Amino acid sequence: MHHEERKTKRSVFVSLVAVFASFNVICDSLMGLPELSSGVWYSWIFLATPITGIVLGPYAGFISSLIGVMIGHFIYFRGPYEFLFTIGAPLGAMVSGLLFRRRWKTALTYYTVLLAIYFATPVAWQLPIWGMWDVYCAYAGLFAANIMIMKGSWEPKSRGIPYALTMCAFIGLEADVLFRIFVFIPCQTYRLFYDLNIEALRMVWILGAAETPIKVAISSLFTAIIGPPLIKVVRKSGLLLVDWLQ
Protein backbone atom coordinates (compact mmCIF):
# COMPACT_ATOMS: atom_id res chain seq x y z
CA MET A 1 0.00 0.00 0.00
CA HIS A 2 2.85 2.29 0.89
CA HIS A 3 4.47 1.60 -2.48
CA GLU A 4 1.24 2.38 -4.33
CA GLU A 5 0.81 5.62 -2.39
CA ARG A 6 4.34 6.71 -3.21
CA LYS A 7 3.84 5.81 -6.85
CA THR A 8 0.68 7.93 -6.95
CA LYS A 9 2.48 10.87 -5.36
CA ARG A 10 5.28 10.51 -7.88
CA SER A 11 2.80 10.64 -10.76
CA VAL A 12 1.08 13.68 -9.32
CA PHE A 13 4.44 15.38 -8.75
CA VAL A 14 5.39 14.80 -12.39
CA SER A 15 2.06 16.39 -13.32
CA LEU A 16 2.92 19.37 -11.12
CA VAL A 17 6.25 19.73 -12.91
CA ALA A 18 4.36 19.72 -16.20
CA VAL A 19 1.96 22.39 -14.93
CA PHE A 20 4.84 24.68 -13.98
CA ALA A 21 6.56 23.97 -17.29
CA SER A 22 3.38 25.12 -19.02
CA PHE A 23 3.33 28.25 -16.87
CA ASN A 24 6.92 28.93 -17.93
CA VAL A 25 5.99 28.40 -21.58
CA ILE A 26 3.16 30.93 -21.29
CA CYS A 27 5.33 33.53 -19.55
CA ASP A 28 8.22 33.06 -21.98
CA SER A 29 5.90 33.27 -25.00
CA LEU A 30 4.57 36.71 -24.06
CA MET A 31 6.57 39.73 -25.19
CA GLY A 32 7.59 42.01 -22.34
CA LEU A 33 6.87 45.69 -21.96
CA PRO A 34 8.31 47.63 -24.95
CA GLU A 35 9.50 50.35 -22.56
CA LEU A 36 11.70 47.79 -20.79
CA SER A 37 12.95 45.91 -23.81
CA SER A 38 16.68 46.51 -23.47
CA GLY A 39 17.15 44.71 -20.18
CA VAL A 40 17.88 41.05 -19.50
CA TRP A 41 14.47 39.50 -20.16
CA TYR A 42 12.47 40.13 -23.35
CA SER A 43 9.46 38.14 -22.12
CA TRP A 44 7.63 37.65 -18.81
CA ILE A 45 9.69 34.61 -17.82
CA PHE A 46 11.01 36.51 -14.81
CA LEU A 47 7.59 36.06 -13.18
CA ALA A 48 7.73 32.26 -13.39
CA THR A 49 11.37 31.57 -12.54
CA PRO A 50 11.45 32.01 -8.74
CA ILE A 51 8.11 30.40 -7.85
CA THR A 52 8.97 27.38 -10.02
CA GLY A 53 12.13 26.67 -8.03
CA ILE A 54 10.54 27.48 -4.68
CA VAL A 55 7.62 25.08 -5.09
CA LEU A 56 9.26 22.25 -7.03
CA GLY A 57 12.71 22.38 -5.49
CA PRO A 58 16.06 23.12 -7.13
CA TYR A 59 16.30 20.14 -9.46
CA ALA A 60 12.70 19.64 -10.56
CA GLY A 61 12.46 23.43 -10.77
CA PHE A 62 15.46 23.52 -13.09
CA ILE A 63 13.97 20.86 -15.38
CA SER A 64 10.50 22.44 -15.42
CA SER A 65 11.93 25.88 -16.19
CA LEU A 66 14.28 24.51 -18.86
CA ILE A 67 11.41 22.78 -20.67
CA GLY A 68 9.35 25.97 -20.44
CA VAL A 69 11.95 28.35 -21.84
CA MET A 70 13.04 26.04 -24.63
CA ILE A 71 9.47 25.70 -25.89
CA GLY A 72 8.71 29.37 -25.20
CA HIS A 73 11.70 30.49 -27.23
CA PHE A 74 10.42 28.59 -30.24
CA ILE A 75 6.99 30.20 -29.88
CA TYR A 76 8.38 33.71 -29.35
CA PHE A 77 11.60 33.42 -31.33
CA ARG A 78 14.29 35.94 -30.35
CA GLY A 79 17.15 34.57 -32.37
CA PRO A 80 19.35 31.47 -31.98
CA TYR A 81 21.73 33.09 -29.47
CA GLU A 82 18.96 33.53 -26.91
CA PHE A 83 18.74 29.76 -26.42
CA LEU A 84 22.15 29.94 -24.75
CA PHE A 85 21.40 32.94 -22.57
CA THR A 86 18.05 31.62 -21.40
CA ILE A 87 19.71 28.74 -19.55
CA GLY A 88 20.04 31.40 -16.88
CA ALA A 89 16.31 31.06 -16.11
CA PRO A 90 16.51 27.39 -15.05
CA LEU A 91 19.62 28.22 -13.02
CA GLY A 92 17.72 31.06 -11.37
CA ALA A 93 14.90 28.66 -10.48
CA MET A 94 17.48 26.28 -9.04
CA VAL A 95 19.06 28.98 -6.86
CA SER A 96 15.63 30.11 -5.58
CA GLY A 97 14.85 26.49 -4.73
CA LEU A 98 18.18 25.96 -2.99
CA LEU A 99 17.85 29.08 -0.90
CA PHE A 100 14.25 28.30 0.05
CA ARG A 101 15.49 24.96 1.38
CA ARG A 102 18.12 26.80 3.43
CA ARG A 103 21.04 25.73 1.25
CA TRP A 104 22.38 29.26 1.08
CA LYS A 105 26.04 28.19 0.99
CA THR A 106 25.54 26.43 -2.35
CA ALA A 107 23.99 29.60 -3.75
CA LEU A 108 26.88 31.60 -2.27
CA THR A 109 29.39 29.36 -4.06
CA TYR A 110 27.59 29.90 -7.37
CA TYR A 111 27.70 33.69 -6.95
CA THR A 112 31.31 33.75 -5.77
CA VAL A 113 32.64 31.65 -8.66
CA LEU A 114 30.82 33.59 -11.41
CA LEU A 115 31.69 36.98 -9.93
CA ALA A 116 35.35 35.96 -9.64
CA ILE A 117 35.39 34.86 -13.29
CA TYR A 118 33.76 38.13 -14.34
CA PHE A 119 36.26 40.34 -12.52
CA ALA A 120 39.15 38.24 -13.84
CA THR A 121 38.07 39.13 -17.39
CA PRO A 122 40.06 42.17 -18.65
CA VAL A 123 37.18 43.77 -20.57
CA ALA A 124 35.16 43.90 -17.34
CA TRP A 125 37.64 46.44 -16.00
CA GLN A 126 36.52 48.88 -18.70
CA LEU A 127 32.84 48.73 -17.69
CA PRO A 128 31.20 50.79 -14.91
CA ILE A 129 31.59 48.77 -11.71
CA TRP A 130 28.26 50.11 -10.44
CA GLY A 131 26.50 48.61 -13.48
CA MET A 132 25.96 45.37 -11.55
CA TRP A 133 24.77 47.01 -8.32
CA ASP A 134 21.74 44.72 -8.12
CA VAL A 135 23.94 41.61 -8.36
CA TYR A 136 26.10 42.94 -5.52
CA CYS A 137 22.97 43.50 -3.44
CA ALA A 138 21.88 39.91 -4.09
CA TYR A 139 25.32 38.65 -3.04
CA ALA A 140 25.07 40.58 0.21
CA GLY A 141 21.48 39.35 0.52
CA LEU A 142 22.72 35.78 0.84
CA PHE A 143 24.33 36.67 4.17
CA ALA A 144 21.17 38.49 5.25
CA ALA A 145 19.18 35.39 4.27
CA ASN A 146 21.35 33.26 6.53
CA ILE A 147 20.54 35.56 9.44
CA MET A 148 16.82 35.33 8.64
CA ILE A 149 17.09 31.53 8.49
CA MET A 150 18.71 31.40 11.92
CA LYS A 151 15.98 33.66 13.32
CA GLY A 152 13.21 31.37 12.02
CA SER A 153 11.88 33.51 9.19
CA TRP A 154 12.06 30.48 6.87
CA GLU A 155 9.59 28.47 8.99
CA PRO A 156 6.27 27.69 7.20
CA LYS A 157 4.09 29.50 9.75
CA SER A 158 6.46 32.39 10.37
CA ARG A 159 5.15 35.90 9.77
CA GLY A 160 8.42 36.53 7.97
CA ILE A 161 7.76 33.98 5.22
CA PRO A 162 6.69 36.65 2.66
CA TYR A 163 10.04 38.36 3.22
CA ALA A 164 11.82 35.01 2.86
CA LEU A 165 10.03 34.42 -0.45
CA THR A 166 10.96 37.92 -1.62
CA MET A 167 14.60 37.20 -0.79
CA CYS A 168 14.51 33.86 -2.62
CA ALA A 169 12.97 35.48 -5.69
CA PHE A 170 15.43 38.37 -5.70
CA ILE A 171 18.53 36.21 -5.29
CA GLY A 172 17.29 33.60 -7.78
CA LEU A 173 16.59 36.19 -10.48
CA GLU A 174 19.94 37.87 -9.98
CA ALA A 175 21.56 34.43 -10.29
CA ASP A 176 19.91 34.28 -13.72
CA VAL A 177 21.31 37.73 -14.52
CA LEU A 178 24.77 36.70 -13.35
CA PHE A 179 24.81 33.67 -15.65
CA ARG A 180 23.84 35.82 -18.62
CA ILE A 181 26.63 38.24 -17.72
CA PHE A 182 29.02 35.28 -17.58
CA VAL A 183 28.00 34.23 -21.09
CA PHE A 184 28.07 37.83 -22.36
CA ILE A 185 31.39 39.04 -20.93
CA PRO A 186 33.80 36.27 -19.87
CA CYS A 187 32.63 34.04 -22.74
CA GLN A 188 33.09 37.00 -25.13
CA THR A 189 29.71 36.63 -26.83
CA TYR A 190 29.28 40.43 -26.81
CA ARG A 191 32.00 40.35 -29.48
CA LEU A 192 31.50 36.93 -31.09
CA PHE A 193 27.69 37.12 -31.41
CA TYR A 194 26.90 40.83 -31.50
CA ASP A 195 30.16 42.52 -32.57
CA LEU A 196 29.83 45.23 -29.89
CA ASN A 197 32.63 47.67 -29.14
CA ILE A 198 33.38 49.00 -25.66
CA GLU A 199 31.25 52.12 -26.10
CA ALA A 200 28.19 50.09 -27.10
CA LEU A 201 28.89 47.64 -24.28
CA ARG A 202 28.93 50.46 -21.73
CA MET A 203 25.54 51.63 -22.97
CA VAL A 204 24.14 48.11 -22.55
CA TRP A 205 25.50 48.11 -18.99
CA ILE A 206 23.89 51.45 -18.12
CA LEU A 207 20.48 50.49 -19.52
CA GLY A 208 20.56 47.10 -17.84
CA ALA A 209 21.43 48.67 -14.49
CA ALA A 210 18.28 50.78 -14.71
CA GLU A 211 15.78 48.32 -16.20
CA THR A 212 16.61 44.88 -14.84
CA PRO A 213 15.93 45.79 -11.16
CA ILE A 214 12.42 46.96 -12.11
CA LYS A 215 11.58 43.51 -13.44
CA VAL A 216 13.19 41.85 -10.43
CA ALA A 217 11.05 43.99 -8.12
CA ILE A 218 7.86 43.07 -10.01
CA SER A 219 8.66 39.35 -9.80
CA SER A 220 9.68 39.51 -6.13
CA LEU A 221 6.38 41.17 -5.24
CA PHE A 222 4.47 38.62 -7.33
CA THR A 223 6.26 35.74 -5.56
CA ALA A 224 5.66 37.20 -2.10
CA ILE A 225 1.92 37.52 -2.80
CA ILE A 226 1.12 34.18 -4.45
CA GLY A 227 3.84 32.14 -2.75
CA PRO A 228 2.40 31.55 0.75
CA PRO A 229 -1.08 30.35 -0.32
CA LEU A 230 0.36 28.29 -3.19
CA ILE A 231 2.87 26.52 -0.98
CA LYS A 232 0.17 25.87 1.61
CA VAL A 233 -2.11 24.25 -0.97
CA VAL A 234 0.69 22.13 -2.45
CA ARG A 235 1.81 20.85 0.95
CA LYS A 236 -1.71 20.08 2.20
CA SER A 237 -2.48 18.24 -1.03
CA GLY A 238 0.52 15.96 -0.50
CA LEU A 239 1.86 16.74 -3.94
CA LEU A 240 5.50 16.93 -2.88
CA LEU A 241 7.58 13.78 -2.61
CA VAL A 242 9.77 15.18 0.15
CA ASP A 243 9.37 17.84 2.78
CA TRP A 244 9.76 21.32 1.33
CA LEU A 245 12.66 22.22 3.61
CA GLN A 246 14.85 19.29 2.59
C-alpha positions in Angstrom: 0.0 0.0 0.0 2.8 2.3 0.9 4.5 1.6 -2.5 1.2 2.4 -4.3 0.8 5.6 -2.4 4.3 6.7 -3.2 3.8 5.8 -6.9 0.7 7.9 -6.9 2.5 10.9 -5.4 5.3 10.5 -7.9 2.8 10.6 -10.8 1.1 13.7 -9.3 4.4 15.4 -8.7 5.4 14.8 -12.4 2.1 16.4 -13.3 2.9 19.4 -11.1 6.3 19.7 -12.9 4.4 19.7 -16.2 2.0 22.4 -14.9 4.8 24.7 -14.0 6.6 24.0 -17.3 3.4 25.1 -19.0 3.3 28.3 -16.9 6.9 28.9 -17.9 6.0 28.4 -21.6 3.2 30.9 -21.3 5.3 33.5 -19.5 8.2 33.1 -22.0 5.9 33.3 -25.0 4.6 36.7 -24.1 6.6 39.7 -25.2 7.6 42.0 -22.3 6.9 45.7 -22.0 8.3 47.6 -24.9 9.5 50.3 -22.6 11.7 47.8 -20.8 13.0 45.9 -23.8 16.7 46.5 -23.5 17.2 44.7 -20.2 17.9 41.0 -19.5 14.5 39.5 -20.2 12.5 40.1 -23.3 9.5 38.1 -22.1 7.6 37.7 -18.8 9.7 34.6 -17.8 11.0 36.5 -14.8 7.6 36.1 -13.2 7.7 32.3 -13.4 11.4 31.6 -12.5 11.4 32.0 -8.7 8.1 30.4 -7.8 9.0 27.4 -10.0 12.1 26.7 -8.0 10.5 27.5 -4.7 7.6 25.1 -5.1 9.3 22.3 -7.0 12.7 22.4 -5.5 16.1 23.1 -7.1 16.3 20.1 -9.5 12.7 19.6 -10.6 12.5 23.4 -10.8 15.5 23.5 -13.1 14.0 20.9 -15.4 10.5 22.4 -15.4 11.9 25.9 -16.2 14.3 24.5 -18.9 11.4 22.8 -20.7 9.3 26.0 -20.4 11.9 28.4 -21.8 13.0 26.0 -24.6 9.5 25.7 -25.9 8.7 29.4 -25.2 11.7 30.5 -27.2 10.4 28.6 -30.2 7.0 30.2 -29.9 8.4 33.7 -29.3 11.6 33.4 -31.3 14.3 35.9 -30.3 17.1 34.6 -32.4 19.3 31.5 -32.0 21.7 33.1 -29.5 19.0 33.5 -26.9 18.7 29.8 -26.4 22.1 29.9 -24.8 21.4 32.9 -22.6 18.1 31.6 -21.4 19.7 28.7 -19.5 20.0 31.4 -16.9 16.3 31.1 -16.1 16.5 27.4 -15.0 19.6 28.2 -13.0 17.7 31.1 -11.4 14.9 28.7 -10.5 17.5 26.3 -9.0 19.1 29.0 -6.9 15.6 30.1 -5.6 14.9 26.5 -4.7 18.2 26.0 -3.0 17.8 29.1 -0.9 14.2 28.3 0.0 15.5 25.0 1.4 18.1 26.8 3.4 21.0 25.7 1.2 22.4 29.3 1.1 26.0 28.2 1.0 25.5 26.4 -2.4 24.0 29.6 -3.8 26.9 31.6 -2.3 29.4 29.4 -4.1 27.6 29.9 -7.4 27.7 33.7 -7.0 31.3 33.7 -5.8 32.6 31.7 -8.7 30.8 33.6 -11.4 31.7 37.0 -9.9 35.3 36.0 -9.6 35.4 34.9 -13.3 33.8 38.1 -14.3 36.3 40.3 -12.5 39.2 38.2 -13.8 38.1 39.1 -17.4 40.1 42.2 -18.7 37.2 43.8 -20.6 35.2 43.9 -17.3 37.6 46.4 -16.0 36.5 48.9 -18.7 32.8 48.7 -17.7 31.2 50.8 -14.9 31.6 48.8 -11.7 28.3 50.1 -10.4 26.5 48.6 -13.5 26.0 45.4 -11.5 24.8 47.0 -8.3 21.7 44.7 -8.1 23.9 41.6 -8.4 26.1 42.9 -5.5 23.0 43.5 -3.4 21.9 39.9 -4.1 25.3 38.6 -3.0 25.1 40.6 0.2 21.5 39.4 0.5 22.7 35.8 0.8 24.3 36.7 4.2 21.2 38.5 5.2 19.2 35.4 4.3 21.3 33.3 6.5 20.5 35.6 9.4 16.8 35.3 8.6 17.1 31.5 8.5 18.7 31.4 11.9 16.0 33.7 13.3 13.2 31.4 12.0 11.9 33.5 9.2 12.1 30.5 6.9 9.6 28.5 9.0 6.3 27.7 7.2 4.1 29.5 9.7 6.5 32.4 10.4 5.2 35.9 9.8 8.4 36.5 8.0 7.8 34.0 5.2 6.7 36.6 2.7 10.0 38.4 3.2 11.8 35.0 2.9 10.0 34.4 -0.4 11.0 37.9 -1.6 14.6 37.2 -0.8 14.5 33.9 -2.6 13.0 35.5 -5.7 15.4 38.4 -5.7 18.5 36.2 -5.3 17.3 33.6 -7.8 16.6 36.2 -10.5 19.9 37.9 -10.0 21.6 34.4 -10.3 19.9 34.3 -13.7 21.3 37.7 -14.5 24.8 36.7 -13.4 24.8 33.7 -15.6 23.8 35.8 -18.6 26.6 38.2 -17.7 29.0 35.3 -17.6 28.0 34.2 -21.1 28.1 37.8 -22.4 31.4 39.0 -20.9 33.8 36.3 -19.9 32.6 34.0 -22.7 33.1 37.0 -25.1 29.7 36.6 -26.8 29.3 40.4 -26.8 32.0 40.3 -29.5 31.5 36.9 -31.1 27.7 37.1 -31.4 26.9 40.8 -31.5 30.2 42.5 -32.6 29.8 45.2 -29.9 32.6 47.7 -29.1 33.4 49.0 -25.7 31.3 52.1 -26.1 28.2 50.1 -27.1 28.9 47.6 -24.3 28.9 50.5 -21.7 25.5 51.6 -23.0 24.1 48.1 -22.5 25.5 48.1 -19.0 23.9 51.4 -18.1 20.5 50.5 -19.5 20.6 47.1 -17.8 21.4 48.7 -14.5 18.3 50.8 -14.7 15.8 48.3 -16.2 16.6 44.9 -14.8 15.9 45.8 -11.2 12.4 47.0 -12.1 11.6 43.5 -13.4 13.2 41.9 -10.4 11.1 44.0 -8.1 7.9 43.1 -10.0 8.7 39.4 -9.8 9.7 39.5 -6.1 6.4 41.2 -5.2 4.5 38.6 -7.3 6.3 35.7 -5.6 5.7 37.2 -2.1 1.9 37.5 -2.8 1.1 34.2 -4.4 3.8 32.1 -2.8 2.4 31.6 0.7 -1.1 30.3 -0.3 0.4 28.3 -3.2 2.9 26.5 -1.0 0.2 25.9 1.6 -2.1 24.3 -1.0 0.7 22.1 -2.4 1.8 20.9 0.9 -1.7 20.1 2.2 -2.5 18.2 -1.0 0.5 16.0 -0.5 1.9 16.7 -3.9 5.5 16.9 -2.9 7.6 13.8 -2.6 9.8 15.2 0.1 9.4 17.8 2.8 9.8 21.3 1.3 12.7 22.2 3.6 14.8 19.3 2.6 
